[in-house]
Amino acid sequence: VGLGSWITTYGKTQLPVEYTNRAYQLASAFWLAMMGGRFLSSFLSTKIGTEKLLVANLFGMIVSLVALIFANGMWWLLFLSMITLGLSMASMFPLMFAWAEEVMDVTGHISSFLFIGASTGSIIFPWLMGRMIEFISPTSIMVMLLVMTFIDVVIFGFLYLAIRRNKTKHQG
């Protein structure tokens, strides 16, 4: 949500002056990739599994964010990276929810906490990204997203190892 809110501003600041009109195309490409990624993930998760698709998405996000950080105004790299990032980010929340249901009993109480956390993040992060663009630089939001993705990888790794060791479905 945060990136989708600020992608046009990011594009206008990162693209050369003659390509600033492409910032809108950048935003459109991201949102189309998000839509396509959600559609594709419903099929891919049944074929390759939730955990493997989560790992592939995290890897895609890391590669895309590193490319966006070092794009240096190359519009084609920004465009390609934004599409890859949209495809990778699209199914993260639904897949994490599905994975949680695979490894534990998700009750209404637990799912309410998951949605409260997600809603809180969708309120705070767009505001935080705006402050970072204003006071640091537009690239700082990509660095923040990259750091958050690495934190996601570490947390997912710890949870994966802990769940694999136990092999029973946990009670909420």
C-alpha positions, 0 to 999 in steps of 0.5 A: 500500500505504501509503495503504491501510494508513492510510486508516481512521486518516486518515478518523477524523482528517479527518472530523467527529466525527459522521461518524467511523464513515464512515472504514471506508466511506472505506477500503472505497470506496478498495479497491473503486475500486482493484479496479475500476481494475485491471479497467478498466485492462486494457480501457482500455490496449488502447483508448487506449494505455499512455502516455495511460492513465499520463498520465490516472492521474497527472492523476487522482492529482494532482487527487484528492490536492489535493482530499483536502488541502483537503477540511477534513472534508467527508465527500462530498469525501473519499469522492469524492476517495478513489474517484478516487484509488483508480481512478487509483492502481490501474493505475500499477504494471502500466502502468509495467511494461507501458510498460517492456516496450514501450520496452525488453527487460525481462529477468528480471534487470531485472524482479527489480530492478523488483520489489525496488524496489516491494517495498522501497517497500511496506515503507518507505512505510507505516512512514514514513506512520505516523510522519508521522501521529504526529509531523506530521499526517494531512494530511502523508501526502497532501502526501507522496503529492502530492510523490511524484506530481509527482516521478513526472510529472517522471521520466515526462516525462524518460523519455518525451522521451528514448525518443521521441527515440531511437525504438528499443527499448532493450536491458536 
